[in-house]
Amino acid sequence: MRIQSLTLEHFRSHDRRTFDFTKGDLHLFVGQNGSGKTNILEAISILSHGSSCLGCEEQDLPTWGTEYFRVGADAVFDAGDPQKIEVFSQITPRKQKAAFVNGVRCPVSSIVGMLPTVLFLPQDLYLFTGPPSERRRFLDQILIQVSPEYHAAHAAYQKIVRQRNTLLKNITEGLAKAGDLAVWDAQVAEHGSIITLHRLELMETFGLTLRDEMRSFGERPETVRVRYIRKGEKRERAALTEELRGLLLHYRERDILLQSTTIGPHRDDWHLDVDGRALESFASRGQQRTAVLALLFLQVSFLTIRRGETPVILLDDVFSELDDRHQEGVLASFAGHQVLITTTHAPKQLSTAIVWDMQTLVGDTPERTKAAPNTNERTRVQ
């Protein structure tokens, strides 16, 4: 799949702008921090996931002083079919959000995964030394694009856990009874089992080829094991649902005391063992980055197979954190894909990229903006 053009209206620092991506597959957005380059990747992530990849609140996305934003992309799928995908979000006076596919209005949830992307943020390089929430996010951003069942379960689960936590607080304040938790426990278990099973399947898929992918980046591990860390051990839907419900009952008193749901996939984690040792504890910084890059490539392969479409690769200021060997490995792995990269300085390995200079991005210019490949000049965004 290829994005041919991207339109931003009242989005972040971009008032009105359309980027033309028809001249090549490798695009490099060069500019200092605050120049708006990451906003471009964020807009694409909204079209892919339905929400900001940076976890920002919806009211923070419109350009300062405006009440709405609109982002849209003209894309061509691998079979040659064109699609126009848009997301409109109004903050005031009446909050509303909708998606449009070829001009037809639809729920935002219906476009999730329609435009498959793989996003890589600088913090992803510290995936295994960072908090568990980042590792869960890594799995979620893959699975919501390939499984409507997972996306629906994940959205419902988050809402139900928030409601259960509210009930836990009410119980401690004497406004509700512990027995009222049974209904919520059943729903947490039902949706939580779906999330867990999909994650386990993804872990197994990664485990099959991760060692070979790490070797392609220059490492030589003998064994690589992916560990999904959770309470319980069941792997069949009905049994897992019942097991999770039992765990919620077992830890109910603790949950009431803490006013928080402490059991479920929102508390799970995962790690890698390389040659029998935990990656985060024993591997060098270079080995950890190799593992993350290998997972990035596996994510691309997984999406391609499951969606039947080649995803667009979005790399946010990652090259500044990589040595020459890893930079070359990334570029070699993504040959044949459309790749959009943000950076403060253009690496020499990207001399053939179409370069966009973000430093002159000012004012309201609704005209279509184009770039041309040139190793010596940057195309200034007008």
N, C-alpha and C positions, 0 to 999 in steps of 0.2 A: 504494500500500500504506500502511496505517496500523498503528501499534502501539497497541493498546487498553490494554494494561497491561504493566508491567515488574515482575518479582519478583526481589529480591536476598536471598540467604541466606548469611550469613558472608562477604560480599564487601566487601573493603576496610574502610571505616569504617561500612558498613551491616550491622548484624547480621541483622535480618529486616525487610523492608519491601516493600510492593507499591504502585507508583505507578499511578494511574488517569489515562489520557490521553484519555478518551472525550469530553471537553467541548469540544475545539477542536484546531486544527492547530498553533498557535504557542505553544510552551511555553518559559518563561524561568526558569532556575534561578539565583537570586541568593544570593550568599554570599561570604564572605571566602575567601582561599586556605586550603586544609585543611579546608573544611567538607563535602567529599564530593561536590561538584557534578560534577566531571569524572569521578568514578567511575561516574556514571550513564551517561555517554556511552561510557565504557570497557566497561561491561557489555554495552551494545548492540553495540559493535564485536566483542565475543567471539561473540555470537550470529550476527553477520554474517560474520566472517572466521575464526572458530575460535580466535583468539588475541587478546591485548591489543593495542590500537592504539598503546599507549605503549611497546611492546617490552619489557614487564616480564616477569620470570621467573615461572613458574606458582606457585612456592612463596611469592611475595610477595603473592599476590592474596587468600588467605583472611584474614578478620578475625584480629587478633592473638589467639593462644591457641587457635585452632580448627584443625582438620585438613583441612577441605574447604571448597569454596564451590559454590554453585548459582545460576545466573542463568537466568531464563526470561521469555519474552514471549508474550502472546496477540496475534496479528496478524490483520488482515483484508486480503486481497489485493484488487487492483483489480476482479477478477471477482466479489468477494463471498465467496470461500472463506475460512473461518477456519483458522488453523494455530496450534498451540502448540509453540514451539521452546524447548528447554532445553539447557543445558550443565552437566554436573557434573564437578568435578575434585577428586580426593582426593590429598592430599600424603603423608600417613602414615596408618596404618603401611605400607600398600601403595599405591604410586603408581598411579593409574588415572584415565582421563578418558573421558567418553562424552557423546554427544548423544542427545536424545530428541525425536522429532517425533510429536505427538499421543499421547504416552505410550509409543511404540515406540522401543526402544534402537537406535542406529545409530552408525557411526563419525563422529567430529567432522568429518572431511573431507566427508562427504555433505551437511552443512548449509551449507557455505560458499557464499555468494551467494544462499541461499534467502530471506534477509531482506536485500534490497539497501539499502545505506546509502552516503552520501557524507559523509565525516568531514573537517572542516577544523580544523587545529590552529594555534595562534599562529605556530609556526615555519614554517608553509606560506607565510606572507607573505614569507618570505625564501628562497623556493624556489630562485631563480636566483642568489642570492649565497651560499647554503649549500653543503654538501658534496654530491658526486654521489650518495652513498647515499640522501639525502633525495629526490632526483629519481627515482631508481630505485624507491624505496618508493612514490612517488606513482603511478607506472605500475602497479606490482604490485598495489596495493590496488584498482585498477580491474579489472585483467584477471583476477584470481583469482575475481572475482564473476561474470564473464560467460562464462568458458571453463574447463570442467573439465579440458580438455587442458592449458591453461596452468598451472592450479593443481597438477596432478599433476607436470608437468615441472619447475615451480619448486621443489616440495618435494624431488623426486628430485635435482635439480641441486645444491641446497644441501648435501644429504647427501654426494653424490659428490665435490664440491669439498673438503669437509672431509676425506674419506677420502684423496683425492689429496694434499692438503697433508700429511697424516700420513705418507704414503708418501715424499713429497719429503724430509721430515725424516729418515726411516729411511735413505734413500739417502745423505744427507750423513754419517750416522753409521756407514755401512758395513753396515747391517742389511738392505739390499735393493739391487736392481740397477735401473739406469735403464730397462732393457727392460721392467720390470714396469709401467711407466707406460702402455704401449700399451692395455691393457684399460680403464683409467680414462679415457684420452684419448678413446676411442671413445664412452664413455658421456657424458662432458662435452660432446662434440660433438653427440651425438644429442639430448640434452635442451636444450642451449644453443641449437641451431638453432630449436627450437620457441619458446623464449622470445623470441629475437630477431625471428622473423617476426611474432609477435603484437604485439610492441612497435612494429615498423615500421608495421604496419597501423593501430595506434592513433595513431601520429604523423601518418600521412597523413590520418586522419579529423579530427584536431585542426587540421591545416593548412588544411583546406577552409573552415572557418568561423570560425577564431580572430580574424581581422581584424574581421569583422562583430560578434563578441561584444565585442571591445575597444571598438568604436565605440559599442555600446549602453551602455557605462559612461562615455562622454564623451570618450574618446580619438579621435584622427583619423589613425591610421596608414594609409599608402598600401599598404604590403606587410608581411606577417608570414610568416616562414618558420620552420618547425620543423626543427631539425637533430638527427638521432640520430647520436651519435659512437661509432664502433666500429672495431676492426681488421677489414679485409675489406670486400667490397662486394657479395657474392652475395645474391640475394633469392629464390632458389628452394630448397626444402627440401633436396633431395639435394646440390645444389651448395654450399649454405651449410654443411651438415654436414661435407662433405669439406674445405671451406676452413678451417673451425674446427679440424678435426683436424690439418691441415697447419700451422696457426699454433701449435698446442700443441707440435708436434714442433720447429718452428723456434725457439721460445722455451724449449725444454726445459732447456737449460743454465742459463739465467737463473732459471727456476723452481726448479731444484735449489739454486742458489746462495742464493736468497732464501727457500727452503723455503715457497713460496707460489705458487698458480696466478695468474699475472698476465694471462692472456688469457681472455676469455669475457664473457657478458652481465653477470656480477657486477662487471665493471670498466667497463662502458659508461656513457655519459652522454648528456644531451640538453640543448639550449639553444634559445632563440628569437632570431631576427634580426628587428628591426623597422626598416623602411625602410633595409635593407641594413647595419645596425649591430647588434652584439651587445647584447642587452637588458641583461645584467648589467653591462656596462662603460659604456654610454652613456645608458641611460634614467634618468629621474628616479625617486625613490622612489615617487612617486605612479603613474608609468607602470608600474613593476614590479608594484605591488599591483593595478593594473587588469588586467594580464596574468594574474596568479594568479587573480583573481576570475573572469575570463573562462574560464579553464581549469576552475575549479570548476563553473561553469554547464555547460560542455561535458561534463564528467564526468557530471553529472546527466542530460543529454540522451542521452549514450551508453548509460548504464545502462538508461534507460527504454526505448530502442529495442531493445537487445540482450537484455534480460531480460523485456521486456513488462510490467514493473511500475514504478510510480513509487517511486523510492527515498526513504527517510527521510533528512532533512538534519540532520547533527550539527555544530554550530558551537561550538567550545570557546574562550571568552573572546576571540573575534575582534573584536567590535565596539569594544573599547577601543583597538584599533589602527587603526581606520578613521575617516575624517572623515565628516561628515554625508552628503556626496554618495555616497560608496561604501556607507555603511550603507543608504541608500534604494535604491541599485541592487541590493544583495543581496536586500533584502526584496521588491522588485518582481520579481526574477528567480525567486524561489521561491514566488510566490503559487500556491496550489493544492497545495502539498506540505506534509507534516507536517514541522515544523522544531523541533528542540530546541536551545536556546541556553543556554550558561553564561556568567555575567558577575558581576563584583563590584558593579556599579551598573547599574540598568535605564536604557537610553537612552530618550529621549523618543519616538523612532521606534517603540518597542515598547509603546506605551501600551495597545494592544488585546490584548496577550499574556496568557496565563494564567501568573501569576507564582507561583513556588514559593520560599518563604523557607527557606533551608537552615540558618539560624542556630540553630533550635531542634531540629535533628535529633540527638536523644540517646536512649539507651536502646534497649530491645528492644520494638518495637511492631509486631507482625505484622499489625495491621489494615490494611485497604486505605486508602491515603491519597489524598485527592482535593484538587483545586484548582478555583477558580472564577475567571473573568475579572473583574478589578476594577482600575480605573486608579489607585485611591487606597490600596488595601490589598493586602498580600501574604498569600498563604495560607501559614501556618506548617506545616511538615512535622511531623506529630506522631509 
